[in-house]
Amino acid sequence: MKSGGAGGAVLAGGAARRYGGTPKGLLTVGGRRILDRVVDAVQAVTGSPPLLIANAPDAATWRTDLRTLPDVRPGFGTLGGIYTAVTATAAPVLCVAWDMPFVPPALLSALLDRMASAEYDAVLPESAGRRGLEPLCAVYGPACAPAIAQRLEQGDLKAISFHADVRIGIVPLAEVRGFGDPDELFFNVNTPDDLARAEALWRRRG
């Protein structure tokens, strides 16, 4: 694999309540489903089809070419999805949310390169978002599994709750900006207004 052994996982979380139950990753931006755009980006850098982590009853029909896994510990939100991806393979796994249509392969490759270049258990990009990091566009290694499991047991479900227990590598914001505007790179579609903005961004980007 291009990534030197790392796999990929697309995290299809969220109940899509703001779309009346329509899974948001199945919405289209620029004429293509967001899910398909994310799968292509992940596969471009790992060299193999990613896992699809999803709990919807019909999730296996969304991409029949992918291995679809429900959360091994349901009801734990984003952190539960990351845990499922990490425990599904013995190798590091590149996790990307399925509602982020503009994540570029070059940025994902930079995350994998940072993971391979040092003794990190996880590598995340810095952002201007509320957490300062993007846990749903990150690489997680096997050592994250017990650290996450402990936080799940404690009921601490913040996506970055376990970071103090593992070795974290950061791709700094200045480097992230080399791949584009972080507000666009990590833009995720949660509402109809977000979808309209994503379409406008797509047209502007040409």
VENDAHU-V589682 format. One line per field, one symbol per residue. psi: psi as a letter, one per 40 degrees, with the letter a starting at -180 (. if undefined). Layout:
# VENDAHU-V589682
psi->???
This chain:
# VENDAHU-V589682
psi->idefeiaihhhgiiefdeffehhdeeiihfeiidddddddddddddeihiihhieidedeedgeeihhhihdgieeadddddddddeeieiihhhhiefgeehidddddddddddeeigieihiiiieadeeigefgihhideddddddddddeegehdededeeihhihhiddddeeeahddddehihdiddddddddddddde.
